[in-house]
Amino acid sequence: MTADLNYFIQAIVGVFIITDPITRGFFFKTLTENEPDRRREWVRKITLAVAIILGISALAGREILEIIGINLGAFGVAGGIVVTMMGFEMLFGGEPSRAQGGKAAHEEPEPEPESFEGSVIVPYAMPFVAGPGAITLVISISAGTSDFSGAIAALVAVAVAVILLPIGHLLISEKLNISENGMKIATKFGGLLIATIGIQLMLSGIQTYFKI
């Protein structure tokens, strides 16, 4: 199956929701409240780390699966199930799934937090932004077609997410104030989209497996 425009759009929307630059932008703002002058430096490091982690997943994930003998269709089904479960968790819980940081995405840090320096790459860039859910989704997108157009779709989706990440962290988080209820509604809607994309990944995996 060759990826079409809809597949690219679904990939972009899915990776955007999973990496969630807007909600994480508010969390980043809170964590760096004591050192606002270093935010740009840290966002550059976070963006680079996320780009490398998800970029490798998009480029090499398919080949790694083939090397270790995992059928691409089977992985598409398994990955689709994981993504679907994450979507339902977001839909019914109103907050990021456990694979995305769960309640930590909305928890306030302790008063007078220590410097954010030691948390920039781990645990913030990974697994908070580029966590197991994001990696699974990117590899599933990459492996979701019988040719390499899936890898291209995954790369495009990662590129869009990487471009939006600093915007969400440095611009949106500074200019917007979203209530907790507003964030929950947005998360629930995102969960519905993620669950739908997960089911479509499962169906694509079945088509790839049976060469339909």
N, C-alpha and C positions, 0 to 999 in steps of 0.2 A: 504494500500500500504506500503510495507516495503522499507525503504531507502536502496539504493544500493550505489556502489562506486561513481557513477556520482553525486548522491545527496550530498554525503560528500564533493566532490570536489567543487561543486557549492556553498555549504554552506561556505567552507573555503575562496573561492575567493570572495564571496559576502561580508562577514564580514570584510575581509582584505581591500577591496576597500572602504567600508563604514567608517571604523575607520581610514583608510588612514595614517598609521604611518610615511610614508616618507614625504608627503607634510606638515603634521603637525609637523614633525621633524624640518623642516626649519623655520616654524613659531615659534616653541618653542625656537630655537636657537636665533632668533631675540629678542624675549621677555626677554630672560635671558642673554642678551649680557653684562649687567653690573654686573652680579653675576654668572659667569661661574663655579665657584668652588662649587656652590650649585646644579648644574644640576642633578647630580646623586641622590641626596636626593629627589629632586622634582620628578624625573622620577619614583623613587620607589613608591612615594605616588600616582602619576597619574596611574601607572600600577596597583596598588592594588585597587584603586577606580574603574577603568574600569573593572577589573576582577570581583569585587563584583557585580557591576551593571549589567553587561551582563551575568555573571554566574547565578545570581538569575533569570534573564529573561529567560535563557535557561532551568533552572531546574524547576522553579515554574510558568512560564508563562502559560503553558498548563493547569495546575491545577487551576490557578486563573480564566482562561477563563471558565473552567468547573463549578467552584463554582458559578460564577455570571451568568451562564446559556448562555454563548455565544458559539454557535456552532463552533467547530474547523475548519470545512470546510469553513464556512462563514468568519471567521477571516482570514483564509488563502487567500481567494479571496480579502478581503479588504486590508490586508497587502501587497499582491502582487500588487494591484493597486497603493498603496502608494510608494512602492519600484520602480515600473515601472515609475511613474511620476518623482521620484528623479533621476532615470537613464536618462530620457529624458532631464531633467533640466541640468544635467551634460553634456550630449551629445551636446546640442545646445548652452549651455552657456559657456562651457569650464572652469567651475569652480565648486567647491563643491556646492551641493544644499543648499537651505536655512535651511533645517533640519540638515545639517552638518556644518553650520557656514557660508555658502555662501561666499560673497566677503571678509568677515573677514579673511578667510584663506590666502588671498593674500595681505591684507592691511598691510602697515608698521605701527607700533605703534608710538605714539607720541615720540618726542625726549626726552631723559633722562627719560624713564618710571620708575614708582615707582617699588618697590620690587615686584617680582612675587609671593611672599609668600601668599598673600591674594587671589590669583587667581588660585592656584594649583588645588583645587577640583572643585570649582564653580568660573568661568564658564568653566575652561579648561577641566578637566576630564569629567565633565558633565555640559552643553550639547555639548561642542565642539567636544569631541572624542566619548563618549558614549551618543549620543543624541537620540532624538525621532526616527530618521531613523534607527540607529543601533539597538535600543531596539525593534522596530517593526519588523525589519528583523530577529533578533534572535528568537523572539516569533513565527514569521511566519514559520521559519525553524523547530522549535520545534513542532509546531502544524501541520506541513505539511504532516505527515504520520498517518496512523491509529493505529500504535503502538508507542512505546517509542523510536524507533530508530531515530526519528526526533530530540528528545531531546539530544540524544547522538551525533548526527551530529552537532547540535547547540553548544554543549559543546566543541566538538573538534575544531570547527571553532573559538570559543571564545578563547580557549587555544592557538591556533596558533597566533591569533591577539595579545594576551597579551604577547606572547614570542617575537613577532616582534616589538612591540611598543617601548621597550627600545632600540632595535637595530636601529630603524629608528630615534629615538630622540638623541641617544648618539654617534652612529657610522656613519651612512649614512649622517646625516645633517652636520657632521664635515668634512667629506671627499669629498662629492659631491657638485658640483655647477651646478644646473640645471636652464636653462634660463626660463623666464616666458612663452615663446612659447612652450618650451619642456614640462612644467608642464601642459599647456592647452591641448596639444595633448594627454598626458597620462591621463588627466581627462576625455577627450572626449571618449577615448577608454574604460576607466573604466565605464563611463556612459552607453556605449553600452552593456557591460557585465551586469551591474546592471539592466538595462531595460529588458534584456533577462531573467535574473534570476527571476525578478519580474513577468514576464509573466508565467514562469514555476511554480512559487509559486501559481499564480492564477489558473492554470490548475490543479495543485495538490489539491488545495482547492476545486475545482469543483468535482474532483474525490472522495475526502473524503466526501463531502456533500451528493453526490448522491450514495456513496458506489459503485462506478464503479469498 
